Amino acid sequence: MQRIPPPTAHPKVTPATPELGRVTRPFNFSAGPATMPLAVLERAAADMRNWHDADGKPSGMGVMEMSHRGKAFGSIIERAEAGLRRLLAIPDAFHILFMQGGGLAQNAIVPLNLCGPASGKPVVDFVLTGTWSHKSWQEAAKYSAPHIAASAQASGFQHFPDPASWQLSAGAQYVHICSNETIHGVEFQTLPDLRALGSNAPLVVDFSSHVASRTVDWSRVGLAFAGAQKNLGPAGLTLVVVRDDLLGTALDICPSAFQFKNIAAHASLFNTPPTFGIYMAGLVFDWLEQQGGIAHIEACNIEKAALLYQTIDASDLYFNPVDPACRSRMNVPFFLREPALEAAFLHGAEQAGLLQLKGHKSVGGLRASIYNAMPLEGVQALVAFMRSFERTRA
Ligand SMILES: *Cc1c(COP(=O)(O)O)cnc(C)c1O
C-alpha cells in the first residue's frame, strides 16, 4: 500500500478547521439543498482526504477518488443500502437503486420504465396536489396518455382530494402521487390503498421531500423515488425503491443507463453512480439509526411541526392556508397579513441566525423547511423570533 503522505505534503489544500467540532451554526430552513446533520458534515470532513473504514482502518484515499468498483466503495454502497433498508423496513421484494438526474428526471425515467413493452401510449393516472405532481403529469405526456384522476388545483392546492372521489382508470399502467408537496406544504398522512379503491395499478410515489421522515406502508407502493437533497444528503443522488415485478416493462427507447432492470442487475453500478452522494447518504442513515431510527425521528418531526403550526395559528400576523388535515410536517409555508413586512422579517430572521426562510417564488410569502436534520432547538428559535417580530412590528 502506498504510504499516506502527511497533510503538510498538500500545501494547496485548505486544512480542515480544527475547531469544527465546537462550531455552532445558524439554523438553515432551506427547502433544498437543505441542512445536514452537523455530525455527518464533521465525519465527512475528517474523511475527506483519507477515508477510514468502520474499523478505523485508513484507505489513503478520499471517497471522491475511489473506483466505484473497488473494495472500499463496495463496502460504502452496501452499508448505505442495508442501512436504508433497515431504517425504512423496505421488504426484500423491492430493489434500492442509487441513480442520478434528480426528482425531475424521474418524471421521465418512471414512464420510460413502466409504460412498455406494448406499443402505444398507455393510460397513467395522476393525482394533482401541487407543483410537483403537476410537473410529473406534464412530463408523462411524452410517454403515456396521462389522465387526471383528481386535482386540487381549483382550491389552490390547499387540501387533498378525498381518495374515495378519485376517478381511477380501469387498466391504468400506474397511479402517480406526490406524497409531500414541497412548495404548497401539503402531505399525505396515509398512502392511498389503491386496491380498496378498485384499482390494480401500482402506486408510484414522489417522496422526495419527506423520505425517511416517517414510516412507509410498502404494501401500498409499487415504486417510490426521491431526490436526495431534501432529507438524505447532497444534490446529485436520486433514490429509487422499486418492486421486483415492475422491472420488465421498459419502453425500447429507455436509455440503458436509466433502465431500472439494468441498474438493479448491477446493484447500482451499471455505470458510475454518484459515489460521494451515496457515501453522504450512508452517513445520514447511520446518524438516523443513532438517533433511534424512523419512529424516533417521526416523533421529533411531529413535535417540531406542531410547535410551528400552533405558533402560526395563534398569531394575528402569520397564517397558513392549508387544510390542517393535510399540512406538511416538513415544509411549512406561511404568510404575513401585512406582506409589506416580509423584507423586514427576512432581514431580522437572518440577524437572529435563521436562514433561507423566503417562500418559493411561485407562491411567495415565507417557508420554513424543517427536515430531519433540523433540531427542535431550531424551530424553538424560529417561533421565538416570530413572536418577538409580531410584538414589535407596530
Ligand atoms: C425538489 C423536488 C423535486 C425535484 O427534484 P430535482 O432534484 O430538483 O429534480 C421533485 N419532487 C419533489 C416533491 C421535490 O420536493
Residues whose N, C-alpha, C, O or C-beta is under 5 A from the ligand:
A	BS01	LIG	G101 G102 G103 L104 A105 W132 N180 T182 D206 S208 S209 G227
